Amino acid sequence: MTATYVLDGTRITTLDDFWRVIGEAVNGPGGCFGQNLDAFADCLGGGSGTPDDGDYVVEWRDHQVSRRHLGHPETARRLEIRLSRCHPANRPAVAAELAAAREGRGPTVFDWLLAIFEERAPGVLRLR
């Protein structure tokens, strides 16, 4: 039997909202399913709330609402945080990504999440 986890895209306006919504969808109120991109990628591999012995699907309803909110402004906000915390050797690359996001160019937070879904759990995500 395939488990279906439903994300309400109208509740996702920031990356922090995404962590909360997917955590609750998979593991119930107050549940966690990754709190950063690396942890999220690990969780998609199974054993972190998803059925270890079964298939699962993530249905992201009203994803277009989330896509708008997780666009370049949210991406720039997240990259500003990353820039303030990253290793000095990584600052030029993060600063370049930040400049692009501020200009409305480059991948967005929404794109980052889609790429992780596709890489770690191909075919699991259904955008509605």
N, C-alpha and C positions, 0 to 999 in steps of 0.2 A: 504494500500500500504506500502511495506517495503522500508525504506530508506537505501541506501548503502553508507557507508563512506569508501573511498579507501585510504590506506596508501601505499606510495611508499617506500618499504624497502631499496632501494638504497640511499635514503635520510636520513636514520636513522643510524648514526654511534656512537651516544652518547645518554644518557637518555634525555639530553636537546633537542636533535634533535627530539626524540620521542614526547616530549611535544609540540614542534612547529608543527610537521607534523600532529599529531592527532587533535590539535587545529584548524589548517587550514582546515583539511578534514571535520570536524564537523561544524565549525563556520565561515569558510571563512578566507581570508588573515588577519593575525594578531589575529585570533581567539584563544581562550583559552579553554582547556578541561582538566584542572588540571595541576598543576605545581609541584606536589609531589605525592607520591604513595597513600596517604590517600585521597587527593582531587580527584585524578583520579578515585579511587574506588567509591567515592561519585557521580562523574559525570556519571559513567556507570549506575547508578541507575535511570537516567532520570531527566528531568527538567533542565539540564545544557547544552542544545543545542541539545540533542536527542529529537525526537518527544515524547511529553508527552502522546499522544493518539495513537501511532502507533508503529509498530515493526521497528527495525533497525538491520543492519548487519555491521560489520567492516571487510573489506576485506584487509588483510595485504599481499600485493603482494611482491614478492622477499624477503619473510621473512627470508630465509636462509642467505641473506646478512646481515640483521639486527642481526640475531642470532650470527653470527661471531663477529660483532662489539660490541654487547652487552654481550660479554662473560666475562671471568674472569678478564681481565685487566680493562675493564670499571667498573666491579663490585667492584674491589679493589679501583679504583679511587672514586667511590661513597661512599664506606664504610670509606675511609680516611676522606672524608668530614663529614660523619655522626659521626665518632669518635671524630672529633674536636668540634662538637656541642652538643653531647649528654650529658645527665645527668650523673654525675660520677657513679651512681649506675649501669648504663647500659654499661659502658665502657668495662668491662671484656667480656661481650657477643659480643659486636661489634668488639672488638679486636680479638676475636676468629674467627668470621666470616671473618674478614679482612685477618688473617693469612691463613685461608683455601683458600680464593679467590686468594691470592698471590701464593699459591701452586697449583692452578688450580682445586681446589675441591669445592664442595658445589654448591648451586643454583646461577645462574647468574642473571643479570638485566633482561635479556630476560625471564628467568624462573619466576621472580617476576611479570612481566607484564602478562604473561600467567595465572599465578595463580589468579591474580586480575580479569582478564576477566572471568575466570571460576567460581570464587566465586560470583562475583557481577552481572554478565550477562551471565549465562551459555548458550552456543550455539550461541552467537552473533558473536564470532570471527571465521573468515575463513582464514586459512593460505594458501596462494597460492604460 
